[in-house]
C-alpha cells in the first residue's frame, strides 16, 4: 500500500501593516519587506510601494499569518506593528462592496478593521456625524469619503480605532485597486 500526502492548498493573502515608513518613523525599506516575506517562506511575495502592502501565498490561516508577521517584525526591528491579514477573496469583497458611487469611490478610503467591533461600539460609532465627511461601516471595513483633504478630516484612522476599540489600517482607492491587481482578483 502506498501512502500519499495531500498537498495543503495555498491561497492568496494581503497583509496591511500600519505605521511603517510614515514621516521617517519605523523605516522599513521595500527591499527589506520583500526579504522578510521570503524569509517567512511565503510564495509569490509582492510589496506595493513601501508602506506595508504585501501580497503573498500561504497555506496558513489569517490569524497564524498575522501572528507570524507581527513576531518577525518585532524580532527583527523591536516594533509592535498592527498587521491586518485578509484573504484575497475577502479583500475583493470589501473593495467591490463600497457603497459609494464610482465618482466618490475613486476618492474614498477603506479602513480595514482587524476584527468586527462589539455591537455596542458599532451602534455608538454609527451615530457619529461630521460635516463634509461620509462613512459606512460594513463588517470589517469602514468606507470613508470626504470633500475635505485627508489631513483635515476628523474621522481618521486613529479616531476610528479609538471609537471602535479595534486595530485598523486605512488605504485609499488607488492602493486597494493595485493590491487587487497584484492578488489577481
C-alpha positions as CSV (number, residue, x, y, z in Angstrom):
1,X,0.0,0.0,0.0
2,X,1.3,3.4,-1.0
3,X,0.7,6.4,1.3
4,X,0.5,9.8,-0.4
5,X,0.4,13.1,1.3
6,X,-2.1,15.6,0.2
7,X,-0.7,19.0,-0.5
8,X,-2.1,21.7,1.6
9,X,-3.7,24.2,-0.7
10,X,-2.4,27.7,-0.6
11,X,-4.4,30.8,-1.1
12,X,-3.5,34.4,-1.8
13,X,-3.4,36.8,1.1
14,X,-3.0,40.5,1.5
15,X,-1.2,41.9,4.7
16,X,-1.6,45.5,5.6
17,X,1.0,46.9,8.0
18,X,0.1,50.0,9.9
19,X,2.5,52.9,10.7
20,X,5.7,51.9,8.9
21,X,7.7,54.4,6.8
22,X,5.4,57.3,7.9
23,X,7.1,60.6,8.5
24,X,10.5,59.0,8.9
25,X,9.3,56.6,11.6
26,X,9.8,52.8,11.6
27,X,11.9,52.8,8.5
28,X,11.3,49.5,6.7
29,X,12.6,49.7,3.1
30,X,10.7,47.8,0.4
31,X,13.7,45.6,-0.2
32,X,13.7,44.5,3.5
33,X,10.0,43.9,3.4
34,X,10.5,41.5,0.4
35,X,13.4,39.8,2.1
36,X,11.2,39.3,5.2
37,X,8.4,37.8,3.1
38,X,10.9,35.4,1.5
39,X,12.4,34.5,4.9
40,X,9.0,33.8,6.3
41,X,8.6,31.2,3.5
42,X,5.7,32.8,1.7
43,X,5.2,32.1,-2.0
44,X,4.9,34.7,-4.8
45,X,5.6,37.7,-2.5
46,X,4.9,41.2,-3.7
47,X,5.2,44.5,-2.0
48,X,3.3,47.5,-3.3
49,X,5.1,50.8,-2.5
50,X,6.9,50.9,0.8
51,X,4.1,51.5,3.3
52,X,3.4,47.9,4.2
53,X,1.1,46.4,1.4
54,X,2.0,42.8,1.0
55,X,0.6,40.1,-1.3
56,X,1.7,36.5,-1.0
57,X,0.5,32.9,-1.0
58,X,0.4,30.7,2.1
59,X,-1.4,27.6,3.5
60,X,-1.6,29.2,7.0
61,X,-4.7,30.8,8.5
62,X,-5.2,34.6,8.6
63,X,-4.6,34.5,12.4
64,X,-1.5,32.4,12.1
65,X,-0.1,34.7,9.4
66,X,-0.8,37.9,11.4
67,X,1.0,36.4,14.5
68,X,3.9,35.2,12.3
69,X,4.4,38.5,10.6
70,X,4.0,40.5,13.8
71,X,6.6,38.3,15.6
72,X,9.0,38.6,12.7
73,X,8.8,42.4,12.7
74,X,9.2,42.6,16.4
75,X,12.1,40.1,16.4
76,X,13.9,42.0,13.6
77,X,13.1,45.6,14.5
78,X,11.7,45.7,18.0
79,X,8.4,47.3,16.8
80,X,4.9,46.3,17.6
81,X,3.2,47.0,14.3
82,X,-0.5,46.4,13.8
83,X,-1.0,43.9,11.0
84,X,-4.2,43.0,9.2
85,X,-4.2,39.9,7.1
86,X,-7.1,39.2,4.7
87,X,-7.7,36.6,2.1
88,X,-7.7,37.9,-1.5
89,X,-11.3,36.7,-1.8
90,X,-12.4,38.8,1.2
91,X,-10.3,41.7,0.1
92,X,-12.1,41.7,-3.3
93,X,-15.5,41.6,-1.5
94,X,-14.5,44.6,0.6
95,X,-13.4,46.5,-2.5
96,X,-16.4,45.7,-4.6
97,X,-18.9,46.3,-1.7
98,X,-18.1,50.0,-1.4
99,X,-21.4,51.8,-1.0
100,X,-20.3,54.9,-2.8
101,X,-20.9,55.7,-6.5
102,X,-17.8,55.5,-8.7
103,X,-17.0,59.2,-8.6
104,X,-16.9,59.1,-4.8
105,X,-15.4,55.6,-4.6
106,X,-12.3,56.7,-6.5
107,X,-11.7,59.4,-3.9
108,X,-12.5,57.3,-0.9
109,X,-10.7,55.4,1.8
110,X,-11.1,51.9,3.1
111,X,-10.4,51.4,6.8
112,X,-9.8,47.7,7.3
113,X,-10.5,46.5,10.9
114,X,-8.5,43.7,12.5
115,X,-11.8,42.3,13.8
116,X,-15.5,43.0,13.9
117,X,-16.1,45.5,16.8
118,X,-18.6,44.9,19.5
119,X,-22.2,45.6,18.7
120,X,-22.3,48.4,21.4
121,X,-19.3,50.1,19.8
122,X,-20.8,49.8,16.3
123,X,-24.1,51.4,17.5
124,X,-22.2,54.3,19.1
125,X,-19.9,54.7,16.1
126,X,-22.8,54.8,13.6
127,X,-24.3,57.8,15.4
128,X,-21.3,59.9,14.7
129,X,-21.6,62.7,12.1
130,X,-19.1,65.3,10.8
131,X,-19.9,67.9,8.2
132,X,-18.4,67.1,4.7
133,X,-17.5,63.5,5.9
134,X,-19.4,60.4,5.0
135,X,-18.9,56.8,6.2
136,X,-20.5,53.5,6.0
137,X,-19.4,50.7,8.3
138,X,-19.9,47.2,6.9
139,X,-18.3,44.2,8.7
140,X,-14.6,44.7,8.9
141,X,-14.4,47.8,6.8
142,X,-15.3,51.5,7.3
143,X,-15.8,53.1,3.9
144,X,-15.0,56.8,4.1
145,X,-15.4,59.7,1.7
146,X,-14.8,63.4,2.4
147,X,-14.9,66.6,0.4
148,X,-12.1,68.0,2.6
149,X,-8.4,66.8,2.5
150,X,-7.5,63.7,4.3
151,X,-5.1,65.6,6.6
152,X,-8.0,67.7,7.9
153,X,-10.7,65.1,8.4
154,X,-11.9,64.2,11.9
155,X,-12.7,60.6,11.1
156,X,-9.1,59.4,10.6
157,X,-7.7,56.0,11.3
158,X,-6.8,56.9,15.0
159,X,-10.3,58.2,15.6
160,X,-11.9,55.0,14.1
161,X,-9.6,52.8,16.2
162,X,-10.4,54.7,19.4
163,X,-14.2,54.7,18.9
164,X,-14.5,51.1,17.7
165,X,-11.8,49.8,20.1
166,X,-10.1,47.6,17.4
167,X,-6.9,47.9,15.5
168,X,-7.3,49.2,11.9
169,X,-5.4,50.5,8.9
170,X,-6.6,52.7,6.1
171,X,-5.8,52.6,2.4
172,X,-7.0,54.8,-0.5
173,X,-8.9,53.6,-3.5
174,X,-5.8,53.6,-5.7
175,X,-3.8,51.3,-3.3
176,X,-6.8,49.0,-2.9
177,X,-7.2,48.7,-6.6
178,X,-3.5,48.0,-7.2
179,X,-3.5,45.3,-4.5
180,X,-6.4,43.6,-6.2
181,X,-4.4,43.6,-9.4
182,X,-1.4,42.1,-7.7
183,X,-3.5,39.5,-6.0
184,X,-5.1,38.6,-9.3
185,X,-8.6,39.4,-8.0
